[in-house]
């Protein structure tokens, strides 16, 4: 069992390291139930890189935000559990993590994480989860709703209207065009995004990432090797009344 004192997270919540757990055969397919507590007996590698190409560096978070999909109430959860009941409406909330590696046409609703592999395809499916990694495809009748992070892989070509997320990450090799205003909290780019972005948190352009269009927000970070071909309006303390070119 992993040392409970060693719980740590980088603020991006728990998603990407689940991919390795799936390869090790510890993650279920949709329809089965397995939560983060079950995964804790498979601790992450001891030498995870500091500059990880993934949106998370640990499997077990200390605290996360859970949203009830029935009433919309959000609350904080510390530790891990298989299921929990909404603090407001008492609706039962599944906290399992799931992997889709084949065509899938059923609803998935979980406070945990969902990974859609390159071999996976959402067909007339609705996915509502805490975090989603979309590496595969989704048809025009499918939708994704994330209460935390959505990561779009290189093969993912969803229509922006099919996506609802709090935070967005565009993976390396991905090229996304959003013709509608993109409103997020955090945005992280390792790939290319063309959009009119409005962010209340941090816009981070990593090495190899490129942002085109317009960006408005409180914080902009461009690493060496990152590209910015956009009009930037960055204001202190997130005050849009005092815009300035960044």
Buried (B, 14 or more C-beta within 10 A) or exposed (E): EBEEEEBEBEEBBBBBBBBBBBEEEBBBEBEEBBBBBBBBEBBBEEEEEEEBEBBBBBBBBEEBBBBBBBEEBEEEBEEBEBEBEBBEEEEEBBBBBBBBBEBBEEEBBBBBBBBBBBEBBBEBBBBBBBBBBBBBBBBEEBBBBBBBBBBBBBBBEBEBEBBEBBBBBBBBEBEBEBEEEBBBBBBBBBBBBBBBBBBBBBBBBBEBBBBBBBBBBBBBEBBEEBBBEBEBBBBEEEEEEEEEEB
